[in-house]
Amino acid sequence: MHKVLLAVDGSSISDEAARWVSTLPHRNHWDLTILSVVQRPLVHDDDPLLNVYEKACDQDRKDAVAHYDKISTLFDGTSVSVRHRIESGSPNETIVDTAKAMGADLIVVGAKGRSQISRMLLGSVSDHVATHAHCSVLVVRSAGRHEYEQGFRVCLAFGVDAPAQAALREMTEIAWRSDTVFHVLSIASYLHDFFGVLPEDSQIVRQYHENLNQAHDQLLTVSSQTQTHLIENEHVGEGIVTFAERNAIDMVVVGEKSRSGVSRFLLGSTSRYVLRHAECSVWIARNYQVREDEPVPEKSPTVIA
Protein backbone atom coordinates (compact mmCIF):
# COMPACT_ATOMS: atom_id res chain seq x y z
CA MET A 1 0.00 0.00 0.00
CA HIS A 2 1.15 3.50 -0.82
CA LYS A 3 -1.92 5.73 -0.94
CA VAL A 4 -4.21 5.95 2.06
CA LEU A 5 -7.38 8.02 2.45
CA LEU A 6 -8.43 8.86 5.99
CA ALA A 7 -11.94 10.28 6.23
CA VAL A 8 -12.49 12.47 9.30
CA ASP A 9 -15.39 14.51 10.63
CA GLY A 10 -14.04 16.00 13.85
CA SER A 11 -15.57 13.28 16.04
CA SER A 12 -13.73 11.30 18.69
CA ILE A 13 -13.96 8.11 16.63
CA SER A 14 -12.29 9.79 13.64
CA ASP A 15 -9.54 10.90 16.04
CA GLU A 16 -9.14 7.26 17.06
CA ALA A 17 -8.98 6.25 13.41
CA ALA A 18 -6.25 8.83 12.82
CA ARG A 19 -4.24 7.50 15.77
CA TRP A 20 -4.66 3.98 14.42
CA VAL A 21 -3.31 5.00 11.02
CA SER A 22 -0.41 6.93 12.59
CA THR A 23 0.81 3.81 14.41
CA LEU A 24 0.16 1.25 11.68
CA PRO A 25 3.60 0.05 10.51
CA HIS A 26 4.53 0.11 6.85
CA ARG A 27 7.57 -0.70 4.77
CA ASN A 28 7.22 1.98 2.13
CA HIS A 29 6.52 5.70 2.11
CA TRP A 30 2.84 6.52 2.38
CA ASP A 31 0.89 9.33 0.74
CA LEU A 32 -1.88 10.09 3.20
CA THR A 33 -4.86 12.22 2.25
CA ILE A 34 -7.00 13.41 5.15
CA LEU A 35 -10.45 14.10 3.77
CA SER A 36 -13.05 16.39 5.32
CA VAL A 37 -16.48 16.52 3.72
CA VAL A 38 -18.64 19.60 4.18
CA GLN A 39 -22.32 18.91 3.58
CA ARG A 40 -23.86 21.91 1.89
CA PRO A 41 -27.66 21.72 1.75
CA LEU A 42 -29.30 22.08 -1.65
CA VAL A 43 -31.17 25.39 -1.45
CA HIS A 44 -32.42 27.95 -3.96
CA ASP A 45 -30.70 31.30 -4.30
CA ASP A 46 -33.82 33.03 -3.03
CA ASP A 47 -34.06 30.89 0.10
CA PRO A 48 -34.23 33.27 3.09
CA LEU A 49 -31.86 31.01 5.02
CA LEU A 50 -29.21 30.97 2.30
CA ASN A 51 -26.86 33.25 4.24
CA VAL A 52 -27.28 31.12 7.33
CA TYR A 53 -26.35 27.99 5.39
CA GLU A 54 -23.33 29.69 3.83
CA LYS A 55 -22.06 30.84 7.21
CA ALA A 56 -22.54 27.36 8.60
CA CYS A 57 -20.57 25.84 5.71
CA ASP A 58 -17.79 28.40 6.18
CA GLN A 59 -17.62 27.48 9.86
CA ASP A 60 -17.51 23.79 8.97
CA ARG A 61 -14.53 24.45 6.69
CA LYS A 62 -12.73 26.37 9.45
CA ASP A 63 -13.45 23.53 11.89
CA ALA A 64 -12.14 21.03 9.34
CA VAL A 65 -8.87 22.94 8.99
CA ALA A 66 -8.49 23.15 12.77
CA HIS A 67 -9.16 19.43 13.10
CA TYR A 68 -6.62 18.64 10.40
CA ASP A 69 -4.00 20.81 12.13
CA LYS A 70 -4.55 18.76 15.27
CA ILE A 71 -4.43 15.25 13.86
CA SER A 72 -1.72 15.92 11.27
CA THR A 73 0.79 16.24 14.13
CA LEU A 74 0.35 12.52 14.74
CA PHE A 75 2.39 11.90 11.59
CA ASP A 76 5.33 14.17 12.45
CA GLY A 77 8.59 12.27 12.06
CA THR A 78 7.00 9.38 10.15
CA SER A 79 7.55 8.29 6.57
CA VAL A 80 4.16 9.68 5.61
CA SER A 81 3.37 12.64 3.37
CA VAL A 82 0.18 14.25 4.65
CA ARG A 83 -2.17 16.58 2.86
CA HIS A 84 -5.64 17.88 3.55
CA ARG A 85 -8.55 17.84 1.17
CA ILE A 86 -11.92 19.49 1.77
CA GLU A 87 -14.81 18.47 -0.45
CA SER A 88 -18.48 19.38 -0.51
CA GLY A 89 -21.27 16.89 -0.90
CA SER A 90 -22.63 13.72 0.63
CA PRO A 91 -19.96 11.97 2.75
CA ASN A 92 -20.99 8.57 1.36
CA GLU A 93 -20.35 9.28 -2.30
CA THR A 94 -17.59 11.84 -1.75
CA ILE A 95 -15.36 9.44 0.18
CA VAL A 96 -15.77 6.67 -2.39
CA ASP A 97 -15.31 8.99 -5.38
CA THR A 98 -12.27 10.71 -3.88
CA ALA A 99 -10.60 7.39 -3.10
CA LYS A 100 -11.14 6.19 -6.65
CA ALA A 101 -9.91 9.44 -8.18
CA MET A 102 -6.68 9.38 -6.17
CA GLY A 103 -6.13 5.64 -6.67
CA ALA A 104 -6.23 4.88 -2.96
CA ASP A 105 -5.09 1.50 -1.71
CA LEU A 106 -6.86 1.82 1.63
CA ILE A 107 -9.73 3.89 3.02
CA VAL A 108 -9.91 4.35 6.78
CA VAL A 109 -13.20 5.49 8.25
CA GLY A 110 -14.66 5.48 11.74
CA ALA A 111 -17.93 3.81 12.71
CA LYS A 112 -19.83 5.50 15.49
CA GLY A 113 -22.35 2.76 16.17
CA ARG A 114 -21.63 0.71 19.29
CA SER A 115 -25.00 -0.81 20.10
CA GLN A 116 -26.51 -3.68 18.16
CA ILE A 117 -29.20 -1.41 16.75
CA SER A 118 -26.88 1.37 15.65
CA ARG A 119 -24.52 -1.11 13.99
CA MET A 120 -27.42 -2.64 12.09
CA LEU A 121 -28.72 0.60 10.63
CA LEU A 122 -28.52 0.86 6.85
CA GLY A 123 -27.16 3.98 5.22
CA SER A 124 -24.29 4.71 7.57
CA VAL A 125 -21.16 6.23 6.06
CA SER A 126 -18.96 3.27 7.01
CA ASP A 127 -21.44 0.77 5.60
CA HIS A 128 -21.69 2.67 2.32
CA VAL A 129 -17.94 3.07 1.95
CA ALA A 130 -17.25 -0.57 2.79
CA THR A 131 -19.82 -1.68 0.24
CA HIS A 132 -18.96 0.64 -2.66
CA ALA A 133 -15.22 1.27 -2.41
CA HIS A 134 -12.95 -0.13 -5.10
CA CYS A 135 -10.10 -0.73 -2.65
CA SER A 136 -9.57 -2.13 0.83
CA VAL A 137 -11.43 -0.47 3.71
CA LEU A 138 -10.61 -0.32 7.41
CA VAL A 139 -13.63 0.49 9.58
CA VAL A 140 -12.48 1.61 13.02
CA ARG A 141 -14.88 1.01 15.89
CA SER A 142 -14.95 2.81 19.20
CA ALA A 143 -14.99 -0.45 21.14
CA GLY A 144 -11.58 -1.94 21.95
CA ARG A 145 -8.14 -0.74 20.97
CA HIS A 146 -7.26 1.09 17.79
CA GLU A 147 -3.75 2.31 18.35
CA TYR A 148 -1.26 -0.30 17.23
CA GLU A 149 -0.06 -1.41 20.65
CA GLN A 150 1.94 -4.28 22.06
CA GLY A 151 0.19 -7.59 21.60
CA PHE A 152 -2.27 -6.30 19.00
CA ARG A 153 -4.61 -9.17 18.11
CA VAL A 154 -5.68 -9.77 14.52
CA CYS A 155 -8.13 -12.42 13.34
CA LEU A 156 -7.84 -13.37 9.67
CA ALA A 157 -10.92 -15.18 8.39
CA PHE A 158 -9.40 -17.75 6.05
CA GLY A 159 -10.50 -20.25 3.44
CA VAL A 160 -9.47 -21.63 0.07
CA ASP A 161 -11.46 -19.05 -1.89
CA ALA A 162 -9.70 -16.25 -3.77
CA PRO A 163 -10.82 -13.39 -1.48
CA ALA A 164 -9.38 -15.13 1.58
CA GLN A 165 -6.10 -15.84 -0.23
CA ALA A 166 -5.94 -12.20 -1.31
CA ALA A 167 -6.58 -11.01 2.25
CA LEU A 168 -3.71 -13.19 3.45
CA ARG A 169 -1.38 -11.64 0.90
CA GLU A 170 -2.48 -8.15 1.89
CA MET A 171 -1.66 -8.84 5.56
CA THR A 172 1.82 -10.11 4.67
CA GLU A 173 2.64 -6.78 3.02
CA ILE A 174 2.28 -4.86 6.26
CA ALA A 175 5.34 -4.63 8.48
CA TRP A 176 3.59 -5.89 11.60
CA ARG A 177 5.62 -5.67 14.76
CA SER A 178 6.87 -9.08 15.86
CA ASP A 179 4.64 -9.11 18.94
CA THR A 180 1.47 -8.87 16.86
CA VAL A 181 -0.68 -11.95 17.46
CA PHE A 182 -2.40 -13.42 14.41
CA HIS A 183 -5.32 -15.83 14.72
CA VAL A 184 -6.05 -17.57 11.42
CA LEU A 185 -9.60 -18.81 11.58
CA SER A 186 -11.51 -21.20 9.35
CA ILE A 187 -15.20 -21.87 9.83
CA ALA A 188 -16.41 -25.34 8.90
CA SER A 189 -20.08 -24.75 8.16
CA TYR A 190 -22.67 -27.53 7.89
CA LEU A 191 -20.08 -30.26 8.35
CA HIS A 192 -22.03 -31.84 11.16
CA ASP A 193 -25.27 -31.85 9.15
CA PHE A 194 -23.64 -33.49 6.17
CA PHE A 195 -21.08 -35.78 7.76
CA GLY A 196 -21.97 -36.11 11.43
CA VAL A 197 -19.24 -35.76 14.03
CA LEU A 198 -15.95 -35.75 12.17
CA PRO A 199 -12.84 -37.30 13.71
CA GLU A 200 -9.73 -35.13 13.68
CA ASP A 201 -7.99 -37.54 11.31
CA SER A 202 -10.75 -37.42 8.66
CA GLN A 203 -9.73 -36.29 5.21
CA ILE A 204 -11.85 -33.13 5.21
CA VAL A 205 -10.54 -32.02 8.61
CA ARG A 206 -6.98 -32.74 7.54
CA GLN A 207 -7.55 -30.57 4.45
CA TYR A 208 -8.78 -27.69 6.60
CA HIS A 209 -5.72 -27.94 8.83
CA GLU A 210 -3.40 -28.18 5.84
CA ASN A 211 -4.81 -24.94 4.43
CA LEU A 212 -4.53 -23.26 7.82
CA ASN A 213 -0.93 -24.40 8.20
CA GLN A 214 -0.04 -22.93 4.81
CA ALA A 215 -1.50 -19.59 5.88
CA HIS A 216 0.31 -19.90 9.20
CA ASP A 217 3.65 -20.38 7.46
CA GLN A 218 3.11 -17.35 5.23
CA LEU A 219 2.19 -15.13 8.17
CA LEU A 220 5.34 -16.18 10.00
CA THR A 221 7.16 -13.81 7.65
CA VAL A 222 5.54 -10.88 9.49
CA SER A 223 4.62 -12.27 12.90
CA SER A 224 6.13 -15.07 14.97
CA GLN A 225 2.98 -15.33 17.07
CA THR A 226 0.51 -16.96 14.72
CA GLN A 227 -2.17 -19.44 15.78
CA THR A 228 -4.66 -21.43 13.71
CA HIS A 229 -8.21 -22.36 14.60
CA LEU A 230 -10.88 -24.54 13.03
CA ILE A 231 -14.37 -24.27 14.45
CA GLU A 232 -17.77 -25.49 13.33
CA ASN A 233 -20.65 -23.07 12.90
CA GLU A 234 -23.49 -23.22 10.41
CA HIS A 235 -23.21 -19.44 9.92
CA VAL A 236 -19.71 -18.34 8.87
CA GLY A 237 -20.15 -14.69 9.82
CA GLU A 238 -21.56 -15.56 13.23
CA GLY A 239 -18.65 -17.91 13.85
CA ILE A 240 -16.13 -15.17 13.05
CA VAL A 241 -17.86 -12.59 15.26
CA THR A 242 -18.23 -15.00 18.19
CA PHE A 243 -14.58 -16.00 17.97
CA ALA A 244 -13.52 -12.34 17.89
CA GLU A 245 -15.52 -11.53 21.01
CA ARG A 246 -14.34 -14.55 22.98
CA ASN A 247 -10.68 -13.93 22.14
CA ALA A 248 -10.64 -10.12 22.61
CA ILE A 249 -9.66 -9.57 18.97
CA ASP A 250 -8.72 -5.99 18.07
CA MET A 251 -9.27 -6.30 14.31
CA VAL A 252 -10.98 -8.82 12.04
CA VAL A 253 -9.78 -9.18 8.44
CA VAL A 254 -12.12 -10.55 5.79
CA GLY A 255 -11.51 -10.88 2.06
CA GLU A 256 -13.97 -9.39 -0.38
CA LYS A 257 -13.97 -9.82 -4.14
CA SER A 258 -13.79 -6.68 -6.25
CA ARG A 259 -16.86 -6.40 -8.44
CA SER A 260 -18.00 -4.56 -11.49
CA GLY A 261 -21.38 -3.23 -12.51
CA VAL A 262 -24.43 -3.63 -10.33
CA SER A 263 -22.95 -6.50 -8.32
CA ARG A 264 -20.30 -4.14 -6.93
CA PHE A 265 -23.04 -2.57 -4.85
CA LEU A 266 -23.57 -5.76 -2.91
CA LEU A 267 -21.20 -6.55 -0.09
CA GLY A 268 -20.72 -10.27 0.46
CA SER A 269 -22.96 -11.80 3.11
CA THR A 270 -20.07 -12.78 5.38
CA SER A 271 -18.34 -9.42 5.05
CA ARG A 272 -21.58 -7.55 5.71
CA TYR A 273 -22.40 -9.67 8.75
CA VAL A 274 -18.95 -9.18 10.28
CA LEU A 275 -18.97 -5.46 9.55
CA ARG A 276 -22.33 -4.96 11.23
CA HIS A 277 -21.96 -7.27 14.21
CA ALA A 278 -18.29 -7.26 15.24
CA GLU A 279 -17.48 -5.02 18.18
CA CYS A 280 -13.89 -4.51 17.02
CA SER A 281 -12.43 -2.87 13.93
CA VAL A 282 -12.91 -4.61 10.58
CA TRP A 283 -10.54 -4.64 7.61
CA ILE A 284 -12.16 -5.59 4.31
CA ALA A 285 -9.35 -6.65 1.98
CA ARG A 286 -9.83 -6.08 -1.76
CA ASN A 287 -6.51 -4.95 -3.16
CA TYR A 288 -5.40 -8.28 -4.63
CA GLN A 289 -8.74 -9.36 -5.97
CA VAL A 290 -9.54 -9.22 -9.68
CA ARG A 291 -12.84 -7.89 -10.98
CA GLU A 292 -15.36 -10.65 -11.53
CA ASP A 293 -15.32 -9.98 -15.27
CA GLU A 294 -11.56 -10.65 -15.39
CA PRO A 295 -9.93 -14.09 -15.38
CA VAL A 296 -8.56 -15.29 -12.05
CA PRO A 297 -4.83 -16.05 -12.30
CA GLU A 298 -4.03 -19.72 -11.94
CA LYS A 299 -0.89 -19.10 -9.92
CA SER A 300 -1.26 -18.20 -6.28
CA PRO A 301 -0.20 -14.64 -5.41
CA THR A 302 3.41 -14.24 -4.35
CA VAL A 303 3.83 -13.44 -0.67
CA ILE A 304 6.11 -10.48 -0.04
CA ALA A 305 8.19 -11.02 3.06
C-alpha positions as semicolon CSV with decimal commas, in nm:
position;residue;x (nm);y (nm);z (nm)
1;M;0,000;0,000;0,000
2;H;0,115;0,350;-0,082
3;K;-0,192;0,573;-0,094
4;V;-0,421;0,595;0,206
5;L;-0,738;0,802;0,245
6;L;-0,843;0,886;0,599
7;A;-1,194;1,028;0,623
8;V;-1,249;1,247;0,930
9;D;-1,539;1,451;1,063
10;G;-1,404;1,600;1,385
11;S;-1,557;1,328;1,604
12;S;-1,373;1,130;1,869
13;I;-1,396;0,811;1,663
14;S;-1,229;0,979;1,364
15;D;-0,954;1,090;1,604
16;E;-0,914;0,726;1,706
17;A;-0,898;0,625;1,341
18;A;-0,625;0,883;1,282
19;R;-0,424;0,750;1,577
20;W;-0,466;0,398;1,442
21;V;-0,331;0,500;1,102
22;S;-0,041;0,693;1,259
23;T;0,081;0,381;1,441
24;L;0,016;0,125;1,168
25;P;0,360;0,005;1,051
26;H;0,453;0,011;0,685
27;R;0,757;-0,070;0,477
28;N;0,722;0,198;0,213
29;H;0,652;0,570;0,211
30;W;0,284;0,652;0,238
31;D;0,089;0,933;0,074
32;L;-0,188;1,009;0,320
33;T;-0,486;1,222;0,225
34;I;-0,700;1,341;0,515
35;L;-1,045;1,410;0,377
36;S;-1,305;1,639;0,532
37;V;-1,648;1,652;0,372
38;V;-1,864;1,960;0,418
39;Q;-2,232;1,891;0,358
40;R;-2,386;2,191;0,189
41;P;-2,766;2,172;0,175
42;L;-2,930;2,208;-0,165
43;V;-3,117;2,539;-0,145
44;H;-3,242;2,795;-0,396
45;D;-3,070;3,130;-0,430
46;D;-3,382;3,303;-0,303
47;D;-3,406;3,089;0,010
48;P;-3,423;3,327;0,309
49;L;-3,186;3,101;0,502
50;L;-2,921;3,097;0,230
51;N;-2,686;3,325;0,424
52;V;-2,728;3,112;0,733
53;Y;-2,635;2,799;0,539
54;E;-2,333;2,969;0,383
55;K;-2,206;3,084;0,721
56;A;-2,254;2,736;0,860
57;C;-2,057;2,584;0,571
58;D;-1,779;2,840;0,618
59;Q;-1,762;2,748;0,986
60;D;-1,751;2,379;0,897
61;R;-1,453;2,445;0,669
62;K;-1,273;2,637;0,945
63;D;-1,345;2,353;1,189
64;A;-1,214;2,103;0,934
65;V;-0,887;2,294;0,899
66;A;-0,849;2,315;1,277
67;H;-0,916;1,943;1,310
68;Y;-0,662;1,864;1,040
69;D;-0,400;2,081;1,213
70;K;-0,455;1,876;1,527
71;I;-0,443;1,525;1,386
72;S;-0,172;1,592;1,127
73;T;0,079;1,624;1,413
74;L;0,035;1,252;1,474
75;F;0,239;1,190;1,159
76;D;0,533;1,417;1,245
77;G;0,859;1,227;1,206
78;T;0,700;0,938;1,015
79;S;0,755;0,829;0,657
80;V;0,416;0,968;0,561
81;S;0,337;1,264;0,337
82;V;0,018;1,425;0,465
83;R;-0,217;1,658;0,286
84;H;-0,564;1,788;0,355
85;R;-0,855;1,784;0,117
86;I;-1,192;1,949;0,177
87;E;-1,481;1,847;-0,045
88;S;-1,848;1,938;-0,051
89;G;-2,127;1,689;-0,090
90;S;-2,263;1,372;0,063
91;P;-1,996;1,197;0,275
92;N;-2,099;0,857;0,136
93;E;-2,035;0,928;-0,230
94;T;-1,759;1,184;-0,175
95;I;-1,536;0,944;0,018
96;V;-1,577;0,667;-0,239
97;D;-1,531;0,899;-0,538
98;T;-1,227;1,071;-0,388
99;A;-1,060;0,739;-0,310
100;K;-1,114;0,619;-0,665
101;A;-0,991;0,944;-0,818
102;M;-0,668;0,938;-0,617
103;G;-0,613;0,564;-0,667
104;A;-0,623;0,488;-0,296
105;D;-0,509;0,150;-0,171
106;L;-0,686;0,182;0,163
107;I;-0,973;0,389;0,302
108;V;-0,991;0,435;0,678
109;V;-1,320;0,549;0,825
110;G;-1,466;0,548;1,174
111;A;-1,793;0,381;1,271
112;K;-1,983;0,550;1,549
113;G;-2,235;0,276;1,617
114;R;-2,163;0,071;1,929
115;S;-2,500;-0,081;2,010
116;Q;-2,651;-0,368;1,816
117;I;-2,920;-0,141;1,675
118;S;-2,688;0,137;1,565
119;R;-2,452;-0,111;1,399
120;M;-2,742;-0,264;1,209
121;L;-2,872;0,060;1,063
122;L;-2,852;0,086;0,685
123;G;-2,716;0,398;0,522
124;S;-2,429;0,471;0,757
125;V;-2,116;0,623;0,606
126;S;-1,896;0,327;0,701
127;D;-2,144;0,077;0,560
128;H;-2,169;0,267;0,232
129;V;-1,794;0,307;0,195
130;A;-1,725;-0,057;0,279
131;T;-1,982;-0,168;0,024
132;H;-1,896;0,064;-0,266
133;A;-1,522;0,127;-0,241
134;H;-1,295;-0,013;-0,510
135;C;-1,010;-0,073;-0,265
136;S;-0,957;-0,213;0,083
137;V;-1,143;-0,047;0,371
138;L;-1,061;-0,032;0,741
139;V;-1,363;0,049;0,958
140;V;-1,248;0,161;1,302
141;R;-1,488;0,101;1,589
142;S;-1,495;0,281;1,920
143;A;-1,499;-0,045;2,114
144;G;-1,158;-0,194;2,195
145;R;-0,814;-0,074;2,097
146;H;-0,726;0,109;1,779
147;E;-0,375;0,231;1,835
148;Y;-0,126;-0,030;1,723
149;E;-0,006;-0,141;2,065
150;Q;0,194;-0,428;2,206
151;G;0,019;-0,759;2,160
152;F;-0,227;-0,630;1,900
153;R;-0,461;-0,917;1,811
154;V;-0,568;-0,977;1,452
155;C;-0,813;-1,242;1,334
156;L;-0,784;-1,337;0,967
157;A;-1,092;-1,518;0,839
158;F;-0,940;-1,775;0,605
159;G;-1,050;-2,025;0,344
160;V;-0,947;-2,163;0,007
161;D;-1,146;-1,905;-0,189
162;A;-0,970;-1,625;-0,377
163;P;-1,082;-1,339;-0,148
164;A;-0,938;-1,513;0,158
165;Q;-0,610;-1,584;-0,023
166;A;-0,594;-1,220;-0,131
167;A;-0,658;-1,101;0,225
168;L;-0,371;-1,319;0,345
169;R;-0,138;-1,164;0,090
170;E;-0,248;-0,815;0,189
171;M;-0,166;-0,884;0,556
172;T;0,182;-1,011;0,467
173;E;0,264;-0,678;0,302
174;I;0,228;-0,486;0,626
175;A;0,534;-0,463;0,848
176;W;0,359;-0,589;1,160
177;R;0,562;-0,567;1,476
178;S;0,687;-0,908;1,586
179;D;0,464;-0,911;1,894
180;T;0,147;-0,887;1,686
181;V;-0,068;-1,195;1,746
182;F;-0,240;-1,342;1,441
183;H;-0,532;-1,583;1,472
184;V;-0,605;-1,757;1,142
185;L;-0,960;-1,881;1,158
186;S;-1,151;-2,120;0,935
187;I;-1,520;-2,187;0,983
188;A;-1,641;-2,534;0,890
189;S;-2,008;-2,475;0,816
190;Y;-2,267;-2,753;0,789
191;L;-2,008;-3,026;0,835
192;H;-2,203;-3,184;1,116
193;D;-2,527;-3,185;0,915
194;F;-2,364;-3,349;0,617
195;F;-2,108;-3,578;0,776
196;G;-2,197;-3,611;1,143
197;V;-1,924;-3,576;1,403
198;L;-1,595;-3,575;1,217
199;P;-1,284;-3,730;1,371
200;E;-0,973;-3,513;1,368
201;D;-0,799;-3,754;1,131
202;S;-1,075;-3,742;0,866
203;Q;-0,973;-3,629;0,521
204;I;-1,185;-3,313;0,521
205;V;-1,054;-3,202;0,861
206;R;-0,698;-3,274;0,754
207;Q;-0,755;-3,057;0,445
208;Y;-0,878;-2,769;0,660
209;H;-0,572;-2,794;0,883
210;E;-0,340;-2,818;0,584
211;N;-0,481;-2,494;0,443
212;L;-0,453;-2,326;0,782
213;N;-0,093;-2,440;0,820
214;Q;-0,004;-2,293;0,481
215;A;-0,150;-1,959;0,588
216;H;0,031;-1,990;0,920
217;D;0,365;-2,038;0,746
218;Q;0,311;-1,735;0,523
219;L;0,219;-1,513;0,817
220;L;0,534;-1,618;1,000
221;T;0,716;-1,381;0,765
222;V;0,554;-1,088;0,949
223;S;0,462;-1,227;1,290
224;S;0,613;-1,507;1,497
225;Q;0,298;-1,533;1,707
226;T;0,051;-1,696;1,472
227;Q;-0,217;-1,944;1,578
228;T;-0,466;-2,143;1,371
229;H;-0,821;-2,236;1,460
230;L;-1,088;-2,454;1,303
231;I;-1,437;-2,427;1,445
232;E;-1,777;-2,549;1,333
233;N;-2,065;-2,307;1,290
234;E;-2,349;-2,322;1,041
235;H;-2,321;-1,944;0,992
236;V;-1,971;-1,834;0,887
237;G;-2,015;-1,469;0,982
238;E;-2,156;-1,556;1,323
239;G;-1,865;-1,791;1,385
240;I;-1,613;-1,517;1,305
241;V;-1,786;-1,259;1,526
242;T;-1,823;-1,500;1,819
243;F;-1,458;-1,600;1,797
244;A;-1,352;-1,234;1,789
245;E;-1,552;-1,153;2,101
246;R;-1,434;-1,455;2,298
247;N;-1,068;-1,393;2,214
248;A;-1,064;-1,012;2,261
249;I;-0,966;-0,957;1,897
250;D;-0,872;-0,599;1,807
251;M;-0,927;-0,630;1,431
252;V;-1,098;-0,882;1,204
253;V;-0,978;-0,918;0,844
254;V;-1,212;-1,055;0,579
255;G;-1,151;-1,088;0,206
256;E;-1,397;-0,939;-0,038
257;K;-1,397;-0,982;-0,414
258;S;-1,379;-0,668;-0,625
259;R;-1,686;-0,640;-0,844
260;S;-1,800;-0,456;-1,149
261;G;-2,138;-0,323;-1,251
262;V;-2,443;-0,363;-1,033
263;S;-2,295;-0,650;-0,832
264;R;-2,030;-0,414;-0,693
265;F;-2,304;-0,257;-0,485
266;L;-2,357;-0,576;-0,291
267;L;-2,120;-0,655;-0,009
268;G;-2,072;-1,027;0,046
269;S;-2,296;-1,180;0,311
270;T;-2,007;-1,278;0,538
271;S;-1,834;-0,942;0,505
272;R;-2,158;-0,755;0,571
273;Y;-2,240;-0,967;0,875
274;V;-1,895;-0,918;1,028
275;L;-1,897;-0,546;0,955
276;R;-2,233;-0,496;1,123
277;H;-2,196;-0,727;1,421
278;A;-1,829;-0,726;1,524
279;E;-1,748;-0,502;1,818
280;C;-1,389;-0,451;1,702
281;S;-1,243;-0,287;1,393
282;V;-1,291;-0,461;1,058
283;W;-1,054;-0,464;0,761
284;I;-1,216;-0,559;0,431
285;A;-0,935;-0,665;0,198
286;R;-0,983;-0,608;-0,176
287;N;-0,651;-0,495;-0,316
288;Y;-0,540;-0,828;-0,463
289;Q;-0,874;-0,936;-0,597
290;V;-0,954;-0,922;-0,968
291;R;-1,284;-0,789;-1,098
292;E;-1,536;-1,065;-1,153
293;D;-1,532;-0,998;-1,527
294;E;-1,156;-1,065;-1,539
295;P;-0,993;-1,409;-1,538
296;V;-0,856;-1,529;-1,205
297;P;-0,483;-1,605;-1,230
298;E;-0,403;-1,972;-1,194
299;K;-0,089;-1,910;-0,992
300;S;-0,126;-1,820;-0,628
301;P;-0,020;-1,464;-0,541
302;T;0,341;-1,424;-0,435
303;V;0,383;-1,344;-0,067
304;I;0,611;-1,048;-0,004
305;A;0,819;-1,102;0,306
